[in-house]
Amino acid sequence: MGGNHTASRRFYTDPKTSKRVQLNVRPDIAYGLKVPGMDLNFGCDEPGRATRAFAIMEFKRKGMLAGFAKDLQKVARSAPLRAFVSKLSGSTISVFAKDSTLFLKQISSYCFSFRTRLAAMSDLDFLILFEFQKMDIRPNDTPVDVWNRGHGDEFRFTILDKSQNAFKPLCYNGFLRKAAFETPRDQ
């Protein structure tokens, strides 16, 4: 496994316009598997290469995720609110606060770009693990392919707060293990 802190400069052909599209995404850490003798450079990661990211970690300034964690917990406990919004066909109503929506867009964009269902955010107080379980990622997909299929309108999350610091390494290691085994490999 390894981390990469450089901006991603990858090019893909947009299926709609047939033009090359440059993606510039920069998570704090990208975890991946490395084939011996191959360069571990996710910045040049394209389908079919031997290196492949399987999980993303984003660090935020201390205290930034408190409101987001509270919002996620509130929405998770509010089944009537989720049921009401799901009945509004074609609705653009969000059950999340504006800041929370921005964090969710950021984390899902990382997942699209690195072709993984699993990502995490941390601000030292909170560790939030995400899984977009209905995101359809196939071997040799480009980020544009994954983006066009979407994230499945559903995600799971686990929140560990500062009272659970002792469990964070264990949970994070399990999260990385799951990501390594379940992320489709390019052929």
N, C-alpha and C positions, 0 to 999 in steps of 0.2 A: 504494500500500500504506500501511497505517497500523496503529498499535497502540492498544490500549485497555486501561487499567488499572482500570476500574471494574467492580464486581460485576455480573454478568448478572442481570437481573430479567425473565425472560421467562415468559409464561404459555402453556400448551398444554392442549388438551382431551384427557384420558386416554380412550382408546377403550374401556376396560373399564368405567369408572365414569361416563363422560360428564361428569365434573367438570373444572373448570379447575385445572391443577397449576402451581405456581410453581417454577421451577428457579433455584437460586442457585449459580452456578459462577463461580470467579474464577481464571482462568489469569493468568500474569504478562503475556503478550503474546498478542493474537489478531491474525493477519494477515488482511487481506481486500482485496477489490477495491471501489473506490468509483466510482460513477457521478457525473460532474460535476454539481454543484448539489445533491447529496443529502447528508444527514447521515450521517457514518460513526459510528454508535452501535450496537455489537453488543449492548448491553444491551437494546435494543428490537428486535433482529433477529428477525423472524418470517418464515415462508415467504412468498415473493412480494415481499419488499422488495428494493430495488435494491442494498443492501449485503449482503455475504455473507462470513463467515469461511471461510478455506480451510486454515489451519494454526495450531497452538497451540504456544507456548513456555512452559515452566515452569522457573524458576530455583530452585536449591536452595543452601543454605549450603555453602561450600567444604568438600569432603571427604565430603559426604553420599552421593554416588553411587558411591563406590569399591566398597562391598560389593555394591551392586546391579549394577554393571558386571561384577564378578567372577562373580556368580551367573548373569547372562545368558550370559556366555562359557562357564561350566561346563556349563550346560544345553544350549547350542548344540553343544558338543563331545561330549555324551553321548547318542549315538543309541540305545544299548541302554536307557537310562533312559526316554527319550521313548517308545520302542516298547513297553516294559513298561506304562507308565501308559496309553497309548492303547488297549491291549488290555483294560483294566479298564472294561468298559461301565458307564456311570453313576457312575463313581468320582469322589469329591471330593478325591482325592489330588492335591496340588500338587507339582510338581518344584521350585518356588521357595521360598526362605526367606520367613518372615513379612514382613519389611520389604520385600522385593522384590515380594511379592504386593500390598502396600499401594500401592507406587509404580505397579504395573501397573493396579490398580483406579483410581487417581487419573487416570492418563493416558488410560485408556479412557473414563472418565466425561467428561473434557474432549472427547474425540472424539465421544461420543454427543451431548453438549449443544450443541456447535458444528457438528455434522453434517459432520465431516471424518474422513478415514482417517489423516491425518498429524499427528503431534505430536512435540515434542522436549523433552528435559530437559537442563539443564546446571548444573554447579556450579563452573565455571571450570577444574577439572581434566579433567572428562569432558563430552563432548557426545554424547548418545544420541538418535538419530533413529529414530522408530517409524513403521511403516506397518501398519495393520490391513487387509491387502489383500482379505480376504473380507467385510469389513463392507459391507453393502448400503445405500447411500445414494442416494436417488432425488430428482429435483427436487421441490420443495415438501414434502418430508418434514418432520415435526416431530421434535424429539429423542425423543419418546415412540415414534414410528414406528420410528426407527433402533434405539432401545433394545429394542423388542419383537422385532426381527429378530436382535439380538445382534451380536457382533463377529466371528463366523465361527470362533471358537476357534483363530485363528492370527494371528501377526503376524511381521513382519520387523523387524530392527533393525540399526543400524550404530553402533558405539562408536568414538569418537575420544578417545584419552587425551591427557595433556599433552605426550607426545612427538610428537604429531601436530598441535600448535597451528597450524602454518603451513597445514595443509590445512582447518582448521575453517571459515574464511570461504567457501572455494570449495565445500565440501560442503554447508554450510548454504544458500548461494545456490541450488545445484542442487536441494536439497530443497524450498525455497520455490517454485522455478520449477515443479517437478513437481506440487506441491500446487495451485498456481494454475491449471495447465492441466487437472488431472485431477479436481478437486473438482466435482461436479455443481452447476450453477447453478439457482437457482429460476426458474420460468417466469413 
